[in-house]
Amino acid sequence: MTRRRVEIDRGTPQHSTVTAYIVLTVACAAQFMVVLDISVVNVALPSIRDALHFGESGQQWVVNAYALVFAGFLLLGGRLADLYGHRRVFMSGLALFAAASLACGLATSGPLLVGARALQGLGAAVLAPATLTLVTTAFPEGPARVRALATWTAVGVAGGTAGNLVGGVLTEYLSWRATLLLNVPIAVAAVLATMRFVHADRPENDRPRVDIVGAVLATGGLATLAFGISRAAEVGWASTSAVLGIGIGAILLVVFGVAEKRNADSPLIPLRLFAIRSVSVGNVAMLLAGASLNPMWFFLTLSMQTGLGYSPVQTGLAFLPHTIVTIVVAARVTPWLMRRVEGRVLIATGSLLAAAGFCWQAQLGEHDDYLTGILGPAIVFSIGTGLLNTPITAAVTSGVPTGDAGAASGLMNTTKQVGGALGLAILVTVAAAHGTDAPMLLEAYNRAFYAIAAVMVAVAIVAAALPARNDRNRPAGQRPR
């Protein structure tokens, strides 16, 4: 049998249906792995906390070490894909991610695990933008790209929610270590599929300098800022460590902004992207959505295991409705609606529906049953999140020149992960408990869900500022309606 390969020609979207969908399949497999690794540790957190002696606020770093490095280096990962070739960067990210996953699974102490999770985040930062770039360069703008993005989004959602079930089963019947070692065979399979089906693309001959300093400044600023916020949850906002962390983090981020504007030969964020209103406003909505939806899994896991006494497997099974409803809505319902309804309307509607679901979730008590305490809210906010994810992704990638596709992908993923990491750090302070018994812990987690609902209302407000469908191709200088 003749081996079939896909060649991605820089600047030329693929129009062959067969080859485009092979690219989509490979990209989705890698995206599934990256997102799976964000959520697969959620259900394992109590076991990791007990095995490696993390504190209540310290356990967030098992999640945030990954998320912050992921966020800080995503912009660099996006530019690498543009400058050095999507296939080459994609393969490098897979290799680094697999090696870091092995180190995570073998970690024998809290600091070692957190360090390996940070390295894992670096591999994910290189890998994730390349997955979206492969999709956007394989499908021209229009219905085909919308369907492809819906599939990519649904696979990401599936990875996030399936991770809870997979993590629960592996933790209860094997070990929490298995939740991290699981990535190794997935990464190897993705490498083999890429080598067989995706041909190397042609990078630019005259490559500008890669802005590694900018990536380090961004990551350092975000990590220090999140550290300061987390210290505030433990010892108070007026403490020296909290003030220094927040202050130094803010300074590093300001220095990053100045350096990007003045000194970078090839900025991680091309400022011209922000002239596209759908990109600039869409990323604000993505930041707020990430600050709500990513930490939601953290608090749901703790609510079920610590508050309701669920086992890891019971917790994983309890997340199944979230998975099914979100995938059906994101992959089937939303693409159909996007052909008939403005994306900004879907984002606003989905955000308000999600807010209502989170307010319902905030009523959870220790004696509530699964139907009213978990399933009911899950259906409501999962429909809402399924409606808003694909329109936001379409907004922040529409109207972007092919040469900046990687940067736009990296910016979108960065915005989402920055929102999730900082949102988690802030919500941990909101959910600081005044005791260790189940009722007090549930009361604390419920405060976090009220805060999440409030942020989702803000997403709906921001969505109103997105351009109408016909404004995206309006010539410069014309006033948008």
C-alpha positions as CSV (number, residue, x, y, z in Angstrom):
1,M,0.0,0.0,0.0
2,T,1.3,3.4,-0.9
3,R,2.0,5.5,2.2
4,R,-0.1,8.7,2.2
5,R,1.4,11.9,3.5
6,V,0.1,15.4,4.0
7,E,2.2,18.4,3.0
8,I,1.4,21.7,4.6
9,D,2.6,24.4,2.2
10,R,3.2,27.7,4.2
11,G,0.6,30.2,3.3
12,T,-1.6,27.8,1.3
13,P,-4.6,26.3,3.0
14,Q,-5.3,22.8,2.1
15,H,-8.5,22.1,0.1
16,S,-8.3,18.3,-0.3
17,T,-11.0,16.9,2.0
18,V,-9.1,13.7,2.7
19,T,-5.7,15.2,3.4
20,A,-7.3,18.0,5.5
21,Y,-9.1,15.5,7.7
22,I,-6.0,13.4,8.3
23,V,-4.3,16.6,9.5
24,L,-7.3,17.2,11.8
25,T,-7.2,13.7,13.2
26,V,-3.5,14.0,14.1
27,A,-3.9,17.5,15.6
28,C,-6.9,16.4,17.7
29,A,-5.0,13.4,19.1
30,A,-2.3,15.7,20.4
31,Q,-4.7,18.3,21.7
32,F,-6.6,15.5,23.5
33,M,-3.4,14.5,25.3
34,V,-2.4,18.0,26.3
35,V,-5.9,18.8,27.7
36,L,-6.2,15.3,29.3
37,D,-3.1,16.1,31.3
38,I,-4.6,19.3,32.7
39,S,-7.6,17.4,34.1
40,V,-6.3,13.9,34.8
41,V,-4.6,15.0,38.0
42,N,-7.7,16.7,39.4
43,V,-9.3,13.6,40.7
44,A,-5.9,12.4,41.9
45,L,-5.2,15.6,43.9
46,P,-6.3,14.2,47.3
47,S,-4.1,11.1,46.8
48,I,-1.1,13.2,45.6
49,R,-1.6,15.5,48.5
50,D,-1.5,12.7,51.0
51,A,1.4,10.8,49.4
52,L,3.7,13.8,48.9
53,H,2.4,15.9,51.9
54,F,1.0,18.9,50.1
55,G,-1.0,21.5,52.1
56,E,-4.5,22.6,51.2
57,S,-3.3,25.7,49.3
58,G,0.0,24.0,48.2
59,Q,-1.8,21.3,46.1
60,Q,-2.9,23.9,43.6
61,W,0.7,24.0,42.4
62,V,0.3,20.5,41.0
63,V,-2.1,22.1,38.6
64,N,-0.6,25.6,38.3
65,A,3.0,24.6,37.7
66,Y,1.8,23.1,34.5
67,A,-0.7,25.9,33.7
68,L,1.6,28.8,34.3
69,V,4.6,27.5,32.3
70,F,2.1,26.4,29.6
71,A,0.7,29.9,29.5
72,G,4.0,31.7,29.6
73,F,5.6,29.8,26.8
74,L,2.6,29.3,24.5
75,L,3.4,32.5,22.6
76,L,6.9,31.3,22.0
77,G,5.5,27.9,20.9
78,G,3.2,29.7,18.5
79,R,6.0,31.7,16.9
80,L,8.2,28.6,16.7
81,A,5.6,26.9,14.6
82,D,5.6,29.8,12.2
83,L,9.3,30.1,12.0
84,Y,10.6,26.6,12.1
85,G,7.8,24.6,10.6
86,H,4.7,23.1,12.1
87,R,5.7,19.5,11.8
88,R,9.2,20.0,13.3
89,V,7.8,21.9,16.3
90,F,4.9,19.6,16.7
91,M,7.3,16.6,16.9
92,S,9.6,18.4,19.4
93,G,6.7,19.2,21.6
94,L,5.5,15.6,21.7
95,A,9.0,14.4,22.6
96,L,9.4,16.9,25.5
97,F,5.9,16.2,26.8
98,A,6.5,12.5,26.9
99,A,9.8,12.8,28.7
100,A,8.3,15.2,31.3
101,S,5.3,12.9,31.8
102,L,7.7,10.0,32.6
103,A,9.5,12.2,35.2
104,C,6.2,13.2,36.7
105,G,5.1,9.6,37.2
106,L,8.4,8.7,38.9
107,A,8.6,11.8,41.2
108,T,9.3,11.0,44.8
109,S,8.7,14.4,46.4
110,G,6.4,17.4,46.1
111,P,9.2,19.7,44.6
112,L,10.2,17.1,42.1
113,L,6.6,16.6,40.9
114,V,6.0,20.4,40.7
115,G,9.3,20.8,38.7
116,A,8.4,18.0,36.3
117,R,4.9,19.4,35.9
118,A,6.5,22.7,34.9
119,L,8.6,20.9,32.3
120,Q,5.5,19.2,31.1
121,G,3.9,22.6,30.7
122,L,6.8,23.7,28.5
123,G,6.3,20.7,26.2
124,A,2.6,21.4,26.0
125,A,3.3,25.1,25.2
126,V,5.4,24.0,22.2
127,L,2.9,21.4,21.1
128,A,-0.6,23.0,21.6
129,P,-0.3,26.0,19.2
130,A,0.9,23.7,16.5
131,T,-2.2,21.6,16.8
132,L,-4.5,24.6,16.1
133,T,-2.2,25.9,13.4
134,L,-2.4,22.6,11.6
135,V,-6.2,22.9,11.7
136,T,-6.4,26.5,10.6
137,T,-3.9,26.1,7.7
138,A,-5.6,22.9,6.5
139,F,-9.1,24.4,6.3
140,P,-10.0,27.8,4.6
141,E,-12.3,30.2,6.5
142,G,-15.9,29.2,6.1
143,P,-18.2,26.3,7.1
144,A,-15.4,23.7,6.7
145,R,-13.2,25.5,9.2
146,V,-16.1,26.0,11.6
147,R,-16.7,22.2,11.5
148,A,-13.0,21.5,12.0
149,L,-12.7,23.9,14.9
150,A,-15.9,22.4,16.4
151,T,-14.2,19.0,16.3
152,W,-11.0,20.3,17.7
153,T,-12.9,22.1,20.5
154,A,-15.0,19.0,21.3
155,V,-11.9,16.8,21.4
156,G,-10.3,19.3,23.8
157,V,-13.4,19.3,26.0
158,A,-13.5,15.5,25.8
159,G,-9.8,15.3,26.9
160,G,-10.6,17.6,29.8
161,T,-13.7,15.8,31.1
162,A,-12.6,12.3,30.2
163,G,-9.5,13.0,32.2
164,N,-11.6,13.1,35.3
165,L,-13.0,9.6,34.7
166,V,-9.6,8.2,33.6
167,G,-7.9,9.8,36.5
168,G,-10.4,8.3,39.0
169,V,-10.1,4.8,37.6
170,L,-6.3,4.8,37.5
171,T,-6.0,6.4,41.0
172,E,-8.3,4.0,42.7
173,Y,-7.2,0.8,41.0
174,L,-3.5,1.5,40.2
175,S,-1.9,4.7,41.6
176,W,-2.0,8.4,41.1
177,R,1.3,7.9,39.2
178,A,-0.5,6.1,36.5
179,T,-2.5,9.2,35.7
180,L,0.8,10.9,34.6
181,L,2.5,7.9,33.0
182,L,-0.5,7.5,30.8
183,N,0.7,10.3,28.5
184,V,3.8,8.4,27.5
185,P,2.1,5.8,25.2
186,I,-0.3,8.4,23.8
187,A,2.7,10.7,22.9
188,V,4.5,7.8,21.2
189,A,1.5,6.9,19.1
190,A,1.1,10.6,18.1
191,V,4.7,10.8,17.0
192,L,4.4,7.6,14.9
193,A,1.2,9.0,13.3
194,T,2.9,12.3,12.5
195,M,5.9,10.7,11.0
196,R,3.6,8.7,8.7
197,F,1.0,11.1,7.6
198,V,2.2,14.7,8.0
199,H,5.0,15.8,5.7
200,A,7.5,18.5,6.7
201,D,6.4,22.0,5.8
202,R,8.8,24.6,4.4
203,P,10.0,27.1,7.1
204,E,11.0,30.7,6.2
205,N,14.5,31.1,4.8
206,D,15.2,34.3,6.7
207,R,14.2,33.5,10.2
208,P,14.3,36.3,12.8
209,R,15.6,35.8,16.3
210,V,13.2,33.9,18.6
211,D,12.3,36.0,21.7
212,I,13.2,33.5,24.4
213,V,13.8,36.4,26.9
214,G,10.3,37.6,26.4
215,A,8.9,34.1,27.1
216,V,11.0,33.9,30.3
217,L,9.8,37.3,31.4
218,A,6.2,36.4,30.7
219,T,6.4,33.1,32.5
220,G,8.3,34.6,35.5
221,G,5.8,37.4,35.8
222,L,2.8,35.1,35.7
223,A,4.3,32.6,38.1
224,T,5.4,35.2,40.6
225,L,2.0,36.9,40.4
226,A,0.2,33.7,41.0
227,F,2.6,32.8,43.9
228,G,1.8,36.2,45.6
229,I,-1.9,35.6,45.2
230,S,-1.7,32.1,46.6
231,R,0.4,33.4,49.6
232,A,-2.4,35.9,50.3
233,A,-4.8,33.0,50.7
234,E,-2.5,31.4,53.4
235,V,-1.1,34.4,55.3
236,G,-3.1,37.4,54.2
237,W,-3.0,40.1,51.5
238,A,-0.8,42.4,53.7
239,S,1.9,39.8,54.2
240,T,5.4,40.5,52.9
241,S,5.5,37.4,50.7
242,A,2.1,38.2,49.1
243,V,3.0,41.9,48.5
244,L,6.4,41.0,47.1
245,G,5.0,38.3,44.9
246,I,2.3,40.4,43.4
247,G,4.6,43.4,43.0
248,I,7.5,41.6,41.4
249,G,5.1,39.7,39.1
250,A,3.5,42.9,37.9
251,I,6.9,44.5,37.3
252,L,8.1,41.6,35.3
253,L,4.9,41.7,33.1
254,V,5.4,45.4,32.5
255,V,9.0,44.8,31.5
256,F,7.8,42.1,29.2
257,G,5.4,44.5,27.5
258,V,8.1,47.1,27.0
259,A,10.6,44.6,25.7
260,E,8.1,43.2,23.3
261,K,7.4,46.7,21.9
262,R,11.0,48.0,21.7
263,N,13.6,45.2,21.6
264,A,12.2,42.0,20.1
265,D,13.2,41.3,16.5
266,S,10.3,38.9,16.3
267,P,7.8,39.7,19.0
268,L,5.9,36.9,20.6
269,I,2.7,38.9,20.2
270,P,2.6,40.9,16.9
271,L,0.8,44.1,17.8
272,R,-0.9,44.1,14.5
273,L,-3.1,41.2,15.7
274,F,-4.8,43.5,18.2
275,A,-6.0,45.8,15.3
276,I,-8.4,42.9,14.5
277,R,-11.3,43.6,16.7
278,S,-12.5,40.0,16.8
279,V,-9.0,39.0,18.1
280,S,-8.6,41.7,20.7
281,V,-12.1,41.5,22.1
282,G,-12.3,37.7,21.7
283,N,-9.2,37.2,23.8
284,V,-10.6,39.3,26.6
285,A,-13.6,37.0,26.6
286,M,-11.3,34.0,26.5
287,L,-9.3,35.3,29.5
288,L,-12.4,35.6,31.6
289,A,-13.8,32.3,30.4
290,G,-10.5,30.6,31.2
291,A,-10.6,32.1,34.7
292,S,-13.9,30.5,35.3
293,L,-14.1,27.2,33.4
294,N,-10.5,25.9,34.1
295,P,-10.7,26.2,37.9
296,M,-14.2,24.8,37.9
297,W,-12.9,21.2,37.7
298,F,-10.5,21.8,40.7
299,F,-13.4,22.9,42.9
300,L,-15.8,20.3,41.7
301,T,-13.4,17.5,42.4
302,L,-12.8,18.8,46.0
303,S,-16.5,19.3,46.5
304,M,-17.3,15.7,45.6
305,Q,-14.3,14.0,47.3
306,T,-13.8,16.2,50.4
307,G,-17.3,17.5,50.8
308,L,-19.5,14.6,49.7
309,G,-17.0,11.7,50.4
310,Y,-17.0,10.3,46.8
311,S,-14.2,7.9,45.9
312,P,-11.9,8.7,42.9
313,V,-13.9,6.4,40.6
314,Q,-17.2,7.8,41.8
315,T,-15.9,11.3,41.2
316,G,-14.8,10.3,37.7
317,L,-18.1,8.7,36.9
318,A,-19.9,11.8,38.2
319,F,-18.2,13.9,35.6
320,L,-19.5,11.8,32.7
321,P,-22.6,14.0,32.1
322,H,-20.4,17.1,31.8
323,T,-18.4,15.3,29.1
324,I,-21.4,14.0,27.1
325,V,-23.5,17.2,27.2
326,T,-20.6,19.5,26.4
327,I,-19.4,17.4,23.5
328,V,-22.8,17.0,22.0
329,V,-23.5,20.7,22.2
330,A,-20.1,21.8,21.1
331,A,-19.7,19.3,18.2
332,R,-23.3,19.1,16.9
333,V,-25.5,21.9,18.1
334,T,-23.2,24.8,18.1
335,P,-21.9,24.5,14.4
336,W,-25.5,24.3,13.3
337,L,-26.4,27.4,15.3
338,M,-23.4,29.3,14.1
339,R,-24.7,29.2,10.5
340,R,-27.9,30.9,11.7
341,V,-27.0,33.0,14.8
342,E,-24.2,35.5,15.4
343,G,-21.3,34.1,17.3
344,R,-21.4,36.9,19.9
345,V,-25.1,36.0,20.6
346,L,-24.1,32.4,21.2
347,I,-21.2,33.4,23.5
348,A,-23.5,35.7,25.5
349,T,-26.3,33.1,25.7
350,G,-23.9,30.3,26.7
351,S,-22.2,32.5,29.3
352,L,-25.4,33.4,31.0
353,L,-26.7,29.8,30.9
354,A,-23.3,28.7,32.5
355,A,-23.6,31.4,35.2
356,A,-27.1,30.1,36.1
357,G,-25.7,26.5,36.4
358,F,-22.8,27.7,38.6
359,C,-25.2,29.5,40.9
360,W,-27.1,26.3,41.2
361,Q,-23.9,24.4,41.9
362,A,-23.1,26.8,44.7
363,Q,-26.1,25.5,46.6
364,L,-24.5,22.1,47.2
365,G,-24.8,20.7,50.7
366,E,-23.2,17.6,52.3
367,H,-26.6,15.7,52.4
368,D,-27.6,16.5,48.8
369,D,-28.0,13.6,46.4
370,Y,-26.3,13.3,43.0
371,L,-29.3,14.2,40.9
372,T,-30.0,17.6,42.4
373,G,-26.5,18.4,43.8
374,I,-24.3,17.5,40.8
375,L,-26.3,16.3,37.8
376,G,-28.8,19.2,37.6
377,P,-26.2,22.0,37.6
378,A,-23.9,20.0,35.3
379,I,-26.5,19.8,32.6
380,V,-27.2,23.6,32.7
381,F,-23.6,24.9,32.8
382,S,-22.4,22.2,30.3
383,I,-24.9,23.3,27.8
384,G,-23.7,26.9,28.3
385,T,-20.0,26.1,28.0
386,G,-20.7,24.0,24.9
387,L,-22.4,26.9,23.2
388,L,-19.7,29.5,23.9
389,N,-16.4,27.6,23.3
390,T,-16.5,27.2,19.5
391,P,-17.6,30.8,18.8
392,I,-14.9,32.2,20.9
393,T,-12.3,30.1,19.2
394,A,-13.6,31.1,15.8
395,A,-13.6,34.8,16.8
396,V,-10.0,34.9,17.9
397,T,-8.7,33.1,14.8
398,S,-10.8,34.8,12.1
399,G,-9.3,37.4,9.8
400,V,-5.7,36.4,10.8
401,P,-3.1,36.3,8.0
402,T,-1.7,32.8,7.5
403,G,1.8,33.9,8.5
404,D,0.5,34.9,11.9
405,A,-1.7,31.9,12.4
406,G,0.8,30.3,14.9
407,A,1.0,33.6,16.9
408,A,-2.7,33.9,17.0
409,S,-3.1,30.3,18.1
410,G,-0.5,30.8,20.8
411,L,-2.1,34.0,21.9
412,M,-5.5,32.3,22.2
413,N,-4.1,29.4,24.2
414,T,-2.0,31.7,26.4
415,T,-5.0,33.9,27.2
416,K,-7.1,30.8,28.2
417,Q,-4.3,29.3,30.3
418,V,-3.3,32.6,32.0
419,G,-7.0,33.1,32.8
420,G,-7.2,29.6,34.3
421,A,-4.0,29.9,36.3
422,L,-4.6,33.4,37.8
423,G,-8.3,32.5,38.2
424,L,-7.4,29.5,40.2
425,A,-5.0,31.4,42.4
426,I,-7.6,34.1,43.1
427,L,-10.5,31.6,43.6
428,V,-8.4,29.7,46.1
429,T,-8.3,32.9,48.2
430,V,-12.1,33.3,47.8
431,A,-12.6,29.7,48.9
432,A,-10.3,29.8,51.9
433,A,-12.0,27.6,54.5
434,H,-12.3,28.5,58.2
435,G,-12.3,24.8,59.2
436,T,-11.6,21.3,58.0
437,D,-15.0,19.6,58.4
438,A,-17.2,18.9,55.4
439,P,-19.8,21.6,55.9
440,M,-17.2,24.4,56.2
441,L,-15.2,23.1,53.2
442,L,-18.4,22.9,51.1
443,E,-19.3,26.4,52.1
444,A,-15.9,27.6,51.0
445,Y,-16.1,25.8,47.6
446,N,-19.6,27.2,47.1
447,R,-18.2,30.7,47.4
448,A,-15.9,29.9,44.5
449,F,-18.8,28.8,42.4
450,Y,-20.6,32.1,43.0
451,A,-17.5,34.0,42.0
452,I,-17.3,31.8,38.8
453,A,-20.9,32.6,38.0
454,A,-20.1,36.4,38.3
455,V,-17.2,36.1,35.9
456,M,-19.3,34.3,33.4
457,V,-21.8,37.2,33.4
458,A,-18.8,39.4,32.6
459,V,-18.0,37.2,29.6
460,A,-21.5,37.8,28.3
461,I,-21.0,41.6,28.6
462,V,-17.7,41.5,26.7
463,A,-19.3,39.3,24.0
464,A,-21.5,42.3,23.1
465,A,-18.4,44.2,21.9
466,L,-17.4,41.5,19.3
467,P,-17.9,42.5,15.7
468,A,-21.0,41.3,13.9
469,R,-20.5,38.6,11.3
470,N,-20.4,41.1,8.4
471,D,-17.9,43.4,10.1
472,R,-15.0,41.0,10.0
473,N,-14.3,41.5,6.3
474,R,-15.1,45.2,6.3
475,P,-12.4,47.3,4.7
476,A,-10.2,49.4,7.0
477,G,-11.5,52.9,7.6
478,Q,-15.1,52.0,7.5
479,R,-17.1,52.3,10.7
480,P,-18.3,49.0,12.1
481,R,-22.0,48.8,13.0
